[in-house]
Amino acid sequence: MNSLSRRRFFIKSLCLIPLPTLLSFIPKFNGRETGSFFLNSEENDKEKIALLLKGKNSLIWVFTGDSITHGAKHTHGYRSYPEIFSERIRWELGRVRDLIINTGISGNTSRNILADFDWRVSQFKPDVVSIMIGTNDCAKGRVPLDAFEKNMISLVKKFRGFGAIPILHTPNPIIQALDPSRASLEKYVKVIKNIAEKEQVILVDNYGHWCEEFQNPNGVKVYKEWLNDPLHPDGDGHSEIARLMFKSLGIFDPEAPTCGGVYYEGEH
């Protein structure tokens, strides 16, 4: 059978398959049909998120990671970046039935998230999973670099395995002179960036963005204004992480309060 005959045979075979059977091959995310079919890629994942945000179905967003995602202590009562994200999605974008769930735990590594995956991530059947991890993995080599890479690849595959769109964050830079136990952080950042490129995952490159700001003579004093201690972001640092995430997802609006816009209620 030549190639043309095989093609005709294949087309005729498709015509004999009942329509419900054909429709069953359309991918679904947690039981909610997607608008169209995409191969995995960073740009396609951004398009998926854009379609999901335009759709009527309520979404579940899971944020996981360590103390930075947890928002523990160092925000001094200000919102953490998952909370700022929630304000952007649920209020400013009007998606009030969306759920933003934060399962970050202070002190955790990629190994902890894998071991606790069912509780921390999969039980929620999320549409999107955002993860920032690595600052503790690198501390005194708690999770060796090669193991960290395997863990991160495994996490991405697990997210995609149940239909969630993964978002990888690089951690923010730290003051290494005051915490030499984490001097290898940049190597872990490079692993995250390489995985994002290889696996075609949306990347929010906080490390790169903060390092660029170091070079801006008229910019903020990064360590003084965005950190509360040698490694944890303060309230302003969390706002910066959230804004970069908005830009990375294409939902940044300079007029919106969560994006830095002025908000005033009027006379009072």
C-alpha positions as CSV (number, residue, x, y, z in Angstrom):
1,M,0.0,0.0,0.0
2,N,1.5,3.3,-1.1
3,S,1.5,6.5,1.1
4,L,-1.5,8.0,-0.7
5,S,-3.5,4.9,-0.2
6,R,-2.6,4.7,3.4
7,R,-3.7,8.3,3.9
8,R,-7.1,7.6,2.2
9,F,-7.5,4.5,4.3
10,F,-6.8,6.5,7.5
11,I,-9.3,9.2,6.5
12,K,-12.0,6.7,5.7
13,S,-11.4,4.9,9.0
14,L,-11.9,8.2,10.9
15,C,-15.2,8.7,9.2
16,L,-16.4,5.4,10.6
17,I,-15.6,6.3,14.2
18,P,-18.7,7.6,16.1
19,L,-18.5,11.3,16.9
20,P,-18.7,10.8,20.7
21,T,-15.6,8.5,20.5
22,L,-13.7,11.2,18.6
23,L,-14.7,13.8,21.1
24,S,-13.5,11.7,23.9
25,F,-9.9,12.3,22.6
26,I,-10.2,16.0,23.2
27,P,-8.0,16.8,26.3
28,K,-9.8,17.9,29.4
29,F,-8.3,19.7,32.4
30,N,-9.8,18.3,35.6
31,G,-13.1,17.5,33.9
32,R,-13.4,21.0,32.4
33,E,-13.0,21.1,28.6
34,T,-10.4,23.4,27.2
35,G,-11.0,25.8,24.4
36,S,-8.6,24.2,22.0
37,F,-5.8,21.7,21.8
38,F,-2.2,22.8,22.3
39,L,1.1,21.0,22.4
40,N,3.2,21.8,25.4
41,S,5.2,25.0,25.0
42,E,5.7,28.2,27.1
43,E,3.9,30.3,24.6
44,N,1.1,27.8,24.3
45,D,0.8,27.6,28.0
46,K,0.4,31.4,28.1
47,E,-2.3,31.2,25.5
48,K,-4.0,28.5,27.6
49,I,-4.0,30.7,30.6
50,A,-5.3,33.6,28.5
51,L,-8.2,31.4,27.3
52,L,-8.9,30.1,30.8
53,L,-9.1,33.7,32.1
54,K,-11.5,34.6,29.3
55,G,-13.7,31.6,30.0
56,K,-16.6,31.2,32.4
57,N,-15.3,28.2,34.3
58,S,-13.9,29.0,37.8
59,L,-10.2,28.1,38.1
60,I,-8.0,26.7,40.9
61,W,-4.5,28.1,41.2
62,V,-2.0,26.4,43.6
63,F,1.1,28.2,44.8
64,T,3.7,26.0,46.5
65,G,7.3,26.5,47.7
66,D,9.2,27.4,50.8
67,S,9.0,30.4,53.3
68,I,9.0,32.9,50.4
69,T,5.8,31.5,49.0
70,H,4.5,30.8,52.5
71,G,4.9,34.6,53.2
72,A,6.0,33.7,56.7
73,K,7.1,36.5,59.1
74,H,9.1,38.7,56.8
75,T,6.2,40.5,55.2
76,H,5.4,42.3,58.5
77,G,1.7,41.9,57.9
78,Y,1.8,43.0,54.3
79,R,0.5,40.7,51.5
80,S,2.7,37.9,50.2
81,Y,2.9,37.5,46.4
82,P,0.2,34.7,46.3
83,E,-2.1,37.0,48.2
84,I,-1.4,39.9,45.8
85,F,-2.0,37.5,42.9
86,S,-5.3,36.6,44.5
87,E,-6.3,40.3,44.6
88,R,-5.4,40.7,41.0
89,I,-7.4,37.7,39.8
90,R,-10.4,37.6,42.1
91,W,-11.0,41.4,42.5
92,E,-9.3,43.4,39.7
93,L,-10.1,40.8,37.0
94,G,-13.5,40.0,38.5
95,R,-12.9,36.3,38.7
96,V,-14.4,36.1,42.2
97,R,-15.1,32.3,42.2
98,D,-11.4,31.4,41.3
99,L,-9.6,29.8,44.2
100,I,-6.0,30.7,45.0
101,I,-4.4,28.2,47.4
102,N,-1.0,28.7,49.0
103,T,0.7,25.5,50.3
104,G,4.2,27.0,50.7
105,I,5.9,25.8,53.9
106,S,8.8,27.6,55.5
107,G,12.1,25.6,55.4
108,N,10.9,23.3,52.6
109,T,12.9,21.9,49.7
110,S,11.9,20.3,46.4
111,R,12.3,16.9,48.2
112,N,9.6,17.9,50.7
113,I,7.1,18.9,48.0
114,L,7.6,15.7,46.2
115,A,7.1,13.7,49.4
116,D,4.0,15.6,50.3
117,F,2.7,16.1,46.7
118,D,-0.8,14.6,47.1
119,W,-1.6,16.8,50.1
120,R,0.2,20.0,48.8
121,V,-0.9,19.9,45.2
122,S,-2.9,17.1,43.6
123,Q,-5.8,16.9,46.0
124,F,-6.9,20.4,44.8
125,K,-7.0,19.3,41.1
126,P,-5.6,22.7,40.1
127,D,-5.7,24.2,36.7
128,V,-2.4,26.1,37.3
129,V,0.5,25.3,39.7
130,S,3.1,28.0,40.5
131,I,6.3,26.8,42.3
132,M,9.2,28.7,43.7
133,I,11.8,26.5,45.4
134,G,15.6,26.2,45.6
135,T,16.7,28.6,48.4
136,N,16.7,25.8,51.0
137,D,17.8,23.1,48.5
138,C,21.1,24.9,48.1
139,A,21.7,25.5,51.8
140,K,24.7,23.4,52.8
141,G,23.9,21.1,49.9
142,R,20.7,19.8,51.5
143,V,19.5,18.7,48.1
144,P,22.5,18.1,45.7
145,L,22.3,19.9,42.4
146,D,21.7,16.7,40.3
147,A,19.0,15.6,42.7
148,F,17.4,19.0,42.6
149,E,17.3,18.9,38.8
150,K,15.6,15.4,38.9
151,N,13.1,16.7,41.5
152,M,12.1,19.7,39.5
153,I,11.7,17.7,36.3
154,S,9.6,15.2,38.2
155,L,7.4,18.0,39.6
156,V,6.8,19.5,36.2
157,K,5.8,16.1,34.8
158,K,3.5,15.5,37.7
159,F,1.8,18.9,37.2
160,R,1.3,18.2,33.5
161,G,0.3,14.6,34.3
162,F,-3.1,15.7,35.7
163,G,-3.6,18.6,33.2
164,A,-2.3,21.5,35.2
165,I,-0.2,24.3,33.6
166,P,3.1,24.7,35.4
167,I,4.8,28.0,36.2
168,L,8.4,28.0,37.5
169,H,9.9,30.8,39.5
170,T,13.5,31.4,40.1
171,P,14.1,32.5,43.7
172,N,15.2,36.1,44.4
173,P,18.9,36.8,45.0
174,I,20.2,36.7,48.5
175,I,23.0,38.6,50.4
176,Q,25.5,35.8,50.2
177,A,28.1,37.5,52.4
178,L,25.6,37.2,55.2
179,D,24.5,33.7,54.4
180,P,27.5,31.8,52.9
181,S,25.7,28.5,53.4
182,R,23.6,29.4,50.3
183,A,26.5,30.6,48.1
184,S,25.6,28.0,45.4
185,L,22.1,29.5,44.9
186,E,22.9,30.8,41.4
187,K,23.7,27.2,40.2
188,Y,20.2,26.1,41.3
189,V,18.7,29.1,39.5
190,K,20.4,28.0,36.3
191,V,18.9,24.5,36.7
192,I,15.4,26.0,37.0
193,K,16.0,28.2,33.9
194,N,17.3,25.2,31.9
195,I,14.4,23.1,32.8
196,A,11.9,25.9,31.9
197,E,13.6,26.1,28.5
198,K,13.9,22.4,27.9
199,E,10.4,21.5,29.1
200,Q,8.8,24.7,27.6
201,V,7.4,25.9,30.9
202,I,6.4,29.5,31.8
203,L,9.3,31.1,33.7
204,V,9.1,34.0,36.2
205,D,12.7,34.9,36.5
206,N,12.9,36.8,39.7
207,Y,16.6,36.2,40.1
208,G,17.4,37.7,36.7
209,H,15.0,40.7,37.3
210,W,16.5,41.6,40.6
211,C,20.0,41.3,39.3
212,E,19.1,43.6,36.4
213,E,17.8,46.1,39.0
214,F,21.2,46.0,40.7
215,Q,22.7,47.5,37.5
216,N,20.2,50.4,37.3
217,P,21.8,53.4,38.9
218,N,18.5,55.2,39.3
219,G,16.6,52.1,40.5
220,V,15.7,50.9,44.0
221,K,18.3,49.7,46.5
222,V,17.4,46.1,46.1
223,Y,18.7,44.6,49.3
224,K,17.6,47.5,51.4
225,E,14.1,48.0,49.9
226,W,13.1,44.5,48.8
227,L,14.6,42.2,51.5
228,N,13.8,42.0,55.2
229,D,16.9,39.9,56.0
230,P,19.7,38.3,53.9
231,L,17.2,36.1,51.9
232,H,13.5,36.8,52.6
233,P,11.6,39.5,50.6
234,D,9.7,42.1,52.6
235,G,6.3,43.5,51.6
236,D,7.8,45.5,48.7
237,G,9.8,42.5,47.6
238,H,6.7,40.4,47.4
239,S,4.9,43.1,45.4
240,E,7.8,43.0,42.9
241,I,7.5,39.2,42.6
242,A,3.8,39.5,42.0
243,R,4.2,42.2,39.4
244,L,6.8,40.3,37.5
245,M,4.5,37.3,37.5
246,F,1.7,39.5,36.1
247,K,4.0,40.6,33.3
248,S,5.1,37.0,32.6
249,L,1.5,35.9,32.2
250,G,0.4,39.0,30.2
251,I,-2.0,40.3,32.9
252,F,0.0,43.4,34.0
253,D,-1.8,46.7,34.0
254,P,0.2,49.7,35.3
255,E,-3.1,51.4,36.3
256,A,-4.1,48.6,38.6
257,P,-3.2,48.9,42.3
258,T,-1.7,45.4,42.5
259,C,0.6,46.5,39.6
260,G,1.7,49.7,41.3
261,G,-1.2,52.0,40.1
262,V,-2.5,54.7,42.4
263,Y,-5.7,53.8,44.3
264,Y,-7.7,56.5,46.1
265,E,-11.2,56.0,47.4
266,G,-12.1,59.7,47.3
267,E,-13.2,62.0,50.1
268,H,-13.1,60.5,53.5
